[in-house]
Amino acid sequence: MLILLVDDDAEDCTIFKEALKEVNPNSVCLTVHNGEEALRLLDDSILLPDMVFLDINMPFMNGKICLVKIRENEKLRELPVVIYSTTITPGEKKAFAKLGAGIFEKPATFLHLKETLKKFLFSRPG
């Protein structure tokens, strides 16, 4: 499983990757630090990730703009994207859901992070 994590917080990236390895030892997690880097990587990729975890608050291009650009791009439109952020307002949740994104508030504990990752990675809405 190939995952793309878009987050400017190095510590959050490290914790996410550790939790992901415990949940799915065969996974590969690429990280970039803002929406511009994510779009460049996705545009240049022959193999797209299975899922993108996208933080909201980042420099250069935030997660909101990045998600809109992903949905506007024919190659990327169907890519599963999960908004992964510390705080998400009810209005943002509604807007992200309308754009077909899952919502994943950064959990307070490592155990909760692993449990939530399992839900997103191994249960597909039908």
Secondary structure, DSSP 8 states (H G I E B T S, - for coil): -EEEEE-S-HHHHHHHHHHHHHH-TT-EEEEESSHHHHHHHHHH-SS--SEEEE-SS-SSS-HHHHHHHHHH-TTTTT--EEEEES---HHHHHHHHHTT-EEEE--SSHHHHHHHHHHHHH----
